[in-house]
C-alpha cells in the first residue's frame, strides 16, 4: 500500500495595480482605485496602502506633467518655498495660457496657414503615448483666439477632440478670421503655435 503525501495548497494572489484618478487641468487627485478609468496614473503599492490605511490623504498629492510623463508629487514638495522668498506683485492669470512657439517640448502643435485659412493641429508621438497611457475617456480641449493688439476681446473659440487627435495624429480646423490671432487655452499639456503666411 502506497502512502500519498499530504496535499499542499498554494494561495494564488492576482497582481493588483493601484491608480490615482486625476484632473489633468489642475493636477488634483480625484480618486483612488484598482481600475484604470478616466485620467489615471499607476501608483506604488506602498502609497496605495498608506492611502487605504488613511496615513495619507488624496489631497496631499498632485499629478503633474514633467518631461512628457505624468508623475505623482506630494503637494508640500510642489508648494515648498524658501522662508525668505518674496512674492512678486505681478497680476498673472495662471489658468489661461498663451500658446507660443515651442521647439523644446513634446507638444500639441498648431500651425495656422493664412493662405488656405485653416489650422493644422498635430501631436508629437511622445505626448500622444503619454495621453493614451493615462486616459481612456473622451477629452475635448477648448481654445480661443484674440486680436494681436487686444487680448480682452474674443475673436472666436474652437474645440479640439483630443481622442481623435491622438488616433489620427492630425486635425484641420477652419480659421475664422482675416487677421493673425493670438491663441489661448487652459494649460493642460505643452503646446506650440506657428503662423505660415
Buried (B, 14 or more C-beta within 10 A) or exposed (E): EEEEEEEEEEEEEEEEEBBBBBBBEEBBBBEBBEEBEBBBBBBEEEBBEBBEEEEBEBEBBBBBBEEBBBEBBEBEEEEEEEEEEEEEEEEEEEEEBBBEEBEEBBBBBBBBBBEEEBBBBBBBEBBBBBBEBBBEEEBEBEBBBBBEEEEEEEBEEBEBBBBBBBEEEEBEBEBBBEEEBBBBBBBBBBBBBBEEE
